[in-house]
């Protein structure tokens, strides 16, 4: 039985991905900062572990407790929506610590066992905003674009060891708590000079159109983990697919 470790499983993409792998007979190590027993069905193939990807000791402890890992899914992340002038450096550091350095740190700790076995897959969940620039997302996009570049270079490093590395790029997912979590960090709102732009951006988000569902991301992660012919960058969600196709 193969084992997948997924970060950020308390809700959204991570939670749905954990369900997907459980439904298909895998052993699942679902991690979150504060494990909740009520979010996933009871299964002998499921383990819930506490994990903070910004804490090296937490990473070491979780990976040691997980045992052999066949697939690592780096999904944990936080959002941010504001102009650069409305982004405190503390918020920028938090974004990069979680989205970028958290992904790097998790990979660095899990990688040796995969390299030694000459087998394994690493799937990094990024964002389709790295494919099409959008306003008020400059710092968030930077944190995810760094994940893209890291992933594509790492894939070349690991080819000689038969370890695959892939990217999943979701689009906008209004059915998750990601946007609410991002807004909760915006205590001071938008700078006055950007208020008109912010209103236009929010109005555009109400116009409908294709979006991404958590199930889209789970299916993309599944393909990235199990299909050796999967492309390096795999858009997830109708909007993400449309953006990728227009490039």
C-alpha positions as a printed Julia matrix, in Angstrom:
247×3 Matrix{Float64}:
   0.0    0.0     0.0
   1.35   3.39   -0.98
   1.43   6.35    1.39
   0.8   10.01    0.65
   1.56  12.86    3.05
  -0.51  15.98    2.39
   0.03  19.33    4.08
  -2.79  21.77    4.85
  -5.64  19.27    5.18
  -7.96  21.17    7.51
 -10.1   22.42    4.61
 -10.24  23.14    0.89
  -7.82  21.55   -1.54
  -5.89  19.56    1.05
  -8.99  18.09    2.65
 -10.49  17.05   -0.68
  -7.16  15.59   -1.82
  -6.96  13.49    1.35
 -10.47  12.18    0.66
  -9.52  11.38   -2.93
  -6.51   9.26   -1.96
  -8.43   7.54    0.84
 -11.23   6.62   -1.56
  -8.66   5.02   -3.86
  -7.13   2.76   -1.26
  -4.01   4.7    -0.28
  -2.62   5.21    3.2
  -3.03   8.92    3.92
  -1.08  11.07    6.35
  -3.19  14.21    6.6
  -1.43  17.08    8.34
  -2.69  20.38    9.69
  -1.59  22.87   12.31
  -4.3   21.76   14.72
  -5.57  18.27   13.82
  -9.34  17.88   13.75
 -10.86  14.43   14.01
 -14.17  15.48   12.45
 -13.07  16.53    8.97
 -12.24  13.1     7.5
 -13.96   9.73    7.8
 -12.48   7.2    10.2
 -10.16   4.77    8.45
  -7.35   2.44    9.46
  -5.46   3.9     6.49
  -5.69   7.47    7.83
  -3.37   9.24   10.24
  -3.8   12.84   11.36
  -0.62  14.63   12.36
   0.1   18.12   13.64
   2.36  20.07   11.32
   3.43  23.69   10.99
   5.47  24.0     7.8
   7.18  27.14    9.15
   8.59  25.23   12.16
  11.6   22.96   11.44
  11.05  20.91   14.6
   7.41  20.34   13.66
   8.43  19.18   10.19
  11.02  16.74   11.51
   8.59  15.31   14.03
   5.79  14.84   11.51
   7.98  13.24    8.85
   9.51  10.89   11.38
   6.05   9.89   12.62
   4.78   9.37    9.08
   7.35   6.74    8.17
   8.04   5.9     4.49
   6.34   8.38    2.16
   5.7    7.57   -1.5
   4.1   10.9    -2.44
   4.5   14.3    -0.78
   1.83  16.91   -1.57
   2.89  20.4    -0.54
  -0.49  22.09   -0.33
  -0.31  24.22    2.83
  -0.47  27.91    2.03
  -1.94  31.25    2.98
  -3.44  34.01    0.85
  -3.14  37.77    0.63
  -4.94  40.39   -1.43
  -3.72  43.97   -1.26
  -1.63  46.55   -3.04
   2.07  46.41   -2.36
   1.78  49.69   -0.44
  -0.83  48.07    1.78
   1.3   45.01    2.5
   3.36  45.19    5.69
   6.72  43.45    5.43
   5.6   41.17    8.25
   2.76  39.95    6.03
   5.11  39.48    3.07
   7.49  37.45    5.21
   4.6   35.31    6.48
   3.52  34.58    2.91
   6.98  33.52    1.81
   7.66  31.59    5.03
   4.54  29.48    4.5
   4.01  29.3     0.75
   7.61  29.2    -0.45
   9.98  28.27    2.35
   7.46  25.86    3.88
   7.33  23.97    0.58
  11.13  23.94    0.34
  11.58  22.83    3.95
   9.08  19.97    3.68
  10.67  18.75    0.48
  14.16  18.91    1.92
  13.24  16.7     4.88
  11.24  14.12    2.9
  13.56  13.94   -0.09
  16.42  11.79    1.28
  14.22   8.71    1.74
  12.89   9.04   -1.82
  16.36   9.52   -3.27
  17.7    6.49   -1.42
  14.8    4.32   -2.61
  15.06   5.84   -6.1
  11.29   6.27   -6.08
   8.78   8.9    -5.1
   6.74  11.86   -6.27
   6.6   15.43   -5.0
   3.56  17.5    -5.97
   3.64  21.22   -5.22
   0.35  23.13   -5.29
   0.94  26.6    -6.71
  -1.58  28.96   -8.37
  -2.78  29.97  -11.82
  -2.13  33.61  -10.9
   1.47  32.81  -11.83
   0.25  32.3   -15.41
  -1.69  35.58  -15.68
  -0.82  38.67  -13.67
  -3.64  40.17  -11.63
  -3.73  43.39   -9.56
  -3.5   43.38   -5.75
  -1.79  39.98   -5.78
   1.82  40.99   -6.35
   3.26  39.59   -3.12
   1.13  36.44   -3.1
   1.99  35.81   -6.76
   5.66  36.29   -5.99
   5.52  33.62   -3.3
   3.89  31.15   -5.69
   6.05  32.01   -8.7
   9.04  31.16   -6.55
   7.48  27.73   -5.91
   7.15  27.23   -9.67
  10.79  28.04  -10.34
  11.95  25.93   -7.4
   9.88  22.96   -8.56
  11.02  23.02  -12.16
  14.68  23.23  -11.21
  14.32  20.54   -8.55
  12.74  18.2   -11.11
  15.97  18.33  -13.11
  18.03  17.62  -10.01
  16.01  14.54   -9.15
  15.66  12.93  -12.57
  18.83  10.83  -12.04
  17.24   9.39   -8.87
  13.87   8.53  -10.5
  12.0   10.96   -8.24
   9.3   12.91  -10.08
   8.36  16.5    -9.24
   5.22  18.19  -10.55
   3.21  21.42  -10.21
  -0.55  21.77   -9.83
  -1.92  25.24  -10.55
  -5.47  25.86   -9.25
  -7.61  28.79  -10.25
  -9.95  30.88   -8.1
 -11.88  28.69   -5.68
 -14.74  30.6    -4.02
 -16.09  27.44   -2.39
 -13.06  27.21   -0.1
 -12.15  29.29    2.96
  -8.97  30.54    1.27
 -10.38  33.99    0.45
 -11.86  34.44    3.91
  -8.54  33.53    5.49
  -6.75  36.05    3.28
  -9.2   38.82    4.17
  -8.84  38.08    7.88
  -5.2   39.16    7.64
  -6.09  42.52    6.08
  -6.71  44.38    9.32
  -5.99  47.82    7.89
  -7.82  47.44    4.58
  -6.6   48.94    1.31
  -4.64  52.2     1.05
  -6.96  55.05    0.04
  -5.17  55.57   -3.27
  -6.09  52.03   -4.31
  -9.73  52.0    -3.15
 -11.16  52.45   -6.67
  -8.97  49.68   -8.04
  -9.98  47.4    -5.17
 -13.67  48.05   -5.87
 -13.19  47.17   -9.55
 -11.34  43.99   -8.64
 -14.05  42.87   -6.22
 -16.76  43.75   -8.75
 -14.99  41.58  -11.3
 -15.02  38.67   -8.91
 -18.83  38.88   -8.79
 -19.22  38.6   -12.56
 -19.38  34.82  -12.55
 -17.5   32.76  -15.07
 -15.55  29.54  -14.62
 -13.96  28.77  -11.25
 -12.01  26.0    -9.6
 -13.54  23.44   -7.26
 -11.64  21.5    -4.62
 -12.41  18.29   -6.49
 -10.63  19.7    -9.57
  -7.47  20.15   -7.55
  -7.74  16.73   -5.94
  -8.04  15.08   -9.35
  -5.06  17.05  -10.68
  -2.94  16.08   -7.67
  -3.97  12.44   -8.16
  -2.88  12.55  -11.79
   0.39  14.27  -10.93
   1.08  11.59   -8.3
   0.17   8.54  -10.34
   0.71   9.36  -14.02
   4.38   9.47  -15.04
   3.36  11.1   -18.35
   1.72  14.04  -16.55
   3.13  17.39  -17.72
   5.26  19.46  -15.38
   2.56  22.12  -14.97
  -1.0   20.86  -14.54
  -3.76  23.52  -14.33
  -6.68  22.56  -12.09
 -10.14  24.04  -12.6
 -11.95  25.41  -15.63
 -10.59  28.93  -15.17
  -7.02  27.7   -14.69
  -7.29  25.51  -17.8
  -8.54  28.48  -19.8
  -5.69  30.69  -18.62
  -3.09  28.02  -19.36
  -4.55  27.46  -22.83
  -4.35  31.14  -23.7
  -0.62  31.38  -23.06
